[in-house]
Amino acid sequence: MKVTIGGPLKLAFRPWVEGLENVPAEGAAILASNHLSFSDSFFLPAVLDRKVTFIAKAEYFTTPGVKGRLTAAFFKGVGQLPVDRSGARGAGEAAIKSGIDVLERGELFGIYPEGTRSPDGRLYRGKPGGLARVALATGAPVIPVAMIDTEKIQPPGKVVPKLMRPGIRIGKPLDFSRYQGMEHDRFVLRAVTDEVMYEIMNLSGQEYVDMYATAMKRQLTEAAKAEKEAEKAAKAALAKAEKEQAEKEKREKEKQQQEQQERRTGP
């Protein structure tokens, strides 16, 4: 996949990279990145010599038909692991176990602490469960990564990418061994996550929003729905007003015609 996907990707988009020396040549490490575009999971592995394993929703691997089989083969080829997201807690535990398994093999594990793509290009609050628990359970260093301008290449809903040069900035590894054995302390999990997000913010230069991206997406969806309903109500009100005006004009016209008829016929 590095040859069939990574090579052409680097040739076409020519991504610039800073901090490659911060990724160890061997051994376990966690790559914690911001998430701007669907293509993030391809650009980052493309510029590294080592394999990076990410987690992906199970639907990518279970869709029936020829297209579904091709999609599943593609995601397996680029190192994605399926995680069932049908239950929030079950999905989180599955992601954590998958990450631990990858790191115990001495490999690189990629994760997006925000949990989903940024809806507007800003950096959102990291979710404390997956990243911090995997890091503390394995002792693997966490390497902050900033993807830059990938949302401009392939915004959500856009199929054909725009040819432009994205950037990848890789920070120095973070050591959380001081918290070893405290992976069930929610305050420690939050502290670890916030430290990683702070480093990602410094690397990316993004504006930080102290709320979860999923919550912002819900707000945007609800706002769009409310706007659509308001627009629909406004159109309905306008149509009603136009109908009432037309009926009024019709009555006035009929009244005028009747008056004219009465004047012609006389008393």
Secondary structure, DSSP 8 states (H G I E B T S, - for coil): -IIIIIHHHHHHH--EEE-GGGS-SSS-EEEEE----TTHHHHHHHH-SS-EEEEEETHHHH--HHHHHHHHHHHHHTTEEEE--SSHHHHHHHHHHHHHHHHHTT-EEEE-TTSS--SSS-EE---SSHHHHHHHHH---EEEEEEESHHHHS-TT--S------EEEE---B--GGGTT-TT-HHHHHHHHHHHHHHHHHHH---EESS-HHHHHHHHHHHHHHHHHHHHHHHHHHHHHHHHHHHHHHHHHHHHHHHHHHHHH--
